[in-house]
Amino acid sequence: FIGGAVEIIPMIFIKSNIPTIDAVTPYTPLELEGRDIYVKEGCYTCHSQVIRPFRWETDRYGEYSKIGEFVYDHPYQWGSRRTGRDLARTGYVSGPMYKNAAWHYNHFMDPRKLNDQSIMPNYAWFAKKDINLDLIPNKIRAMQTLGVPYPEGYDQLAVDDLIKQAEQIVADLLNSGIEIEPTKQMVAMIAYMHKMGGDIEPASTLNNDSHENGK
């Protein structure tokens, strides 16, 4: 792992070495909040977010990962263990790892409801604990300083966008008989689960000019 890091990390800090993928977009405010919860809870210690280009990986998880998919991750959440499944394609709707919002809700509430052999802890408090909306503008500004291309002034619009997306997830859950308020952390976590790999497109969407010219 250390040897690989020594080779890879310098490369990814040189921005011109990262080929762009046109379809990959920055996290929405709700997805960004979910990602922060994921990091805070240490989910990366049990789950990886990178699919290696081997047949046994792609058969199980879907298309292998490309470096351009992680350009807006600060820091990367690749992980190095798979006590749980890889999550890199949980948002890729046509892939084998996709689960709907109700599945994720039930999985966070009680993993053993869905798999009696699961050793994942319950995260039932996600359904009770509120997102701190006051911090959202600061998070957007922080990402902008790291090069994430949110429009100028977007920090003032971010909370409204967060609520709009959250209400869509709440409506989806309600169709499955699950009631929850849009400001709960559970909603942000579901949004994040549906972001990972959700932007991926066939290899033809790779910006070939950027790849060839190192831009």
Buried (B, 14 or more C-beta within 10 A) or exposed (E): EEEEEEEEEEEEEEEEEBBBBEBBEBBBBBBBBBBBBBEEBEBBEBBBBBBEEEEEBBEEBBBBBBBBBBBBBBEBBBBEEEEBBBBBBBBBEEBEBBBBBBBBBBBBBEBEEBEEEEEBEEBEEBBEBEBEBEEBBEBBEBBBEEEBEBEEEBBEBBBEBBBEBBEBBBEBBEEEEBEBBBBBBBBBBBBBBBBBBBBBEEEEBBBEEBBEEEE
